[in-house]
Amino acid sequence: MRHVGLYEERYRRIGGYSTGMKQRVKLAQALVHDPELLLLDEPTNGLDPAGRRAMLDLIHRIGSEFGISVVVCSHLLGEIERICTSLVAIDAGRLLRSASLSAMTEHNDQLVVEVDEDADRLAAALGAAGLDVRRGGRALTVRLGDDDGLVYDLIRDAVADLDLRLHRLERQRHQVADLFRDLPTAEVTRA
């Protein structure tokens, strides 16, 4: 009960527990026998954002501090990216990919450029400089070329010449969700 944060509540009836507390009781039941492997299916189901964070922190602690291997099944990919070190992505019973999470979320060959205003003018200036630019709201996506330094310099110079305020310039990372975005629509709806 102490490990899952319910030690002070140990004499209360479970019927009076919140959903988050009940989820932690289930986790305590799974941990009581000191397993080597813990299988968790949608461990944050029904929890509010604070409860989700607390449960994810707890799951991470179980794996890192207690030395218990944890397998989490979830459709909430952001949560998976937050707590897992390895991932097995399955769609409709078909293995999509199995690798370390860091390998799946490595940097790609695109920069995200976000400015306050006049993103259209910036996109035009970067396009005129020979860069491949795509627009998405206030953010632009610029494909890196053979000379990454030149692309950064062109963006810096264009932002300065147009007297724009730069909010973000970062190399884009792959996300776990990208595995599922690239599937044909028929395969996604079948799942």
N, C-alpha and C positions, 0 to 999 in steps of 0.2 A: 504494500500500500504506500509505503514511503517513496519508492522509486517512481510511482505514477502520480504522486502528488495528492494522495487521498488519506494520508495517515491521520490527519486531524478529523476526518469524516468517518473513521472506521466503525464507529458505533451507531451511526445513522442508518436507518432503513434504506435499502437501495431504491425502493419505490419513490423516495423523495429526492433522489439524485437528478441532476440535469442530464441532458443527452450527452454532453461532453464527459461528465463524471461517469456515466454508464459505459461509455466507450473506454475510458481509462480502467474501469473495473474489468472489462473484458480483456484488456491488455495485461492487467495484473494476473488474471486467471491463466493466461497463456505463459506468463513468465515464472509462475510459482514453482514450476518443476525444473527451472534452470535449463531450458532447451538449448541445443546447439544451433537450431534453425527455427525461425519464426516466420510463419506465412500469414500475411495480413491482406485481407480483401477489402478495399475501399475503407481504410481506417479513419478517414475524416468525414465519412458520410453523415449528413445531418448536423454538422457542426457549424457554428458561426465563424467568422474570420479569426477572431481571437482564439477560439477553440481549435481551429485548424492549425494555426501557428504553434500552439502549445503541443498538440498531438504530433506534429511533424518534428518539433524539437525533441520530444520524448523518443520518437522512433529513431532519430539520428543518434541520440545518446545511447540507446540500446545497442546499436551497431558499433559505435565508436568506443564507448567506455566499457560496456559489459562484454564485448567480444562475441556477441551473438549474431550470426548471419541472419539478415532480415530480407525476405522477399515480399515486395509490395506490389499488389495488383491495383491499378488505378487508371481511370480515363482522364484524370486531371494532370495533364502533362507538366504544368508548371510546378506542381508539387513533386513530381518525379525528378525533375531537373534540380530541385532544391535539396533533396535528401539522398539521392542514389549515387552510387559510384559506377555502377554498370547497368545496362538496360538491355532487355530483350523485348523488341517491338513485334507484336503479333496482330495481324488484321484478318478477321474471319478464318482463324485457324491456320493462317499462313505466316511463316516467319519472314518478317521484313528485314530485320537486322539485329545483330547481337554484337555489342561492343561496349567499351568503357564509355561513360557519359561524356568524358572530355573529348574523346575521338568523335562523338556524334555532334558536339557543339563547338567544334573548332571554327576559327575565323574563315570567312569565305572571301571572295575577291571583290567585295563591294564596300564602299564607304557610305555612311548615312550623314547627310549634311542638313542641319536644321537651323533655319533663320527665323527671325521675328516676323518679317514681312518681305514682300517683293521676291518670293521664291521663284516666280515666273521669270523675272529679270535675271536672277542668278542662274537659273536653268538655261536661259538663252545665252548668257555669257560663257558658261561652261561648255555648252554645245558648240558655240563658235570657236572655242579653244580646242575642239576636237575630242572632247570627252563624251562618253556614252552616259547620258543622264535620263533618269526616270523620275517622274513627279508623283508624290503621294501626300497630299495635304501640305503642311508646312515643311515637310522633309523631302529631300531629294536623295536618290540613290545613284551613286556614281561608281561605275565599274573601274576597278584598278587595272592599269596596263602593265607593261613590262617594267616600266620605271615608276615604282610607287611614289618615290620622292617628288617626281615631277607633278604627279596628280595632286599631291598635297599642296605643292607650291602654287599650282594653277587655282586651286580652290581658295587658298589664302589670299592670293592676289585679287581674285574676282570679288571676294567678300569685302576686301579693303577698298577696291576701286569703286564699288557700288555703295560704300559706306553703310553696310548692313551689320546688324548685331548677330553674331554667331552663337547659337545656343548649344549646338552639339556637332561634333565631328568625330565619328568613331567607326572603327571597322566592324562591319556586321558579323554576327555569329550565327551559325546554323542553330536551329532549335529542334527539339524532338518532334514538335508538331509538323515540321517540314517533311518528315517521313510519310505522314498521312495526307498532306496537302497534295503531294505529287501523284497520288493514286488516281486512277480513272474513277469518275463519278459512280459508275455501276458497282465497282468494288466497295466503295465507301458506304453506299446505301445498303448493301447487302449485309454489312456487319451488324 
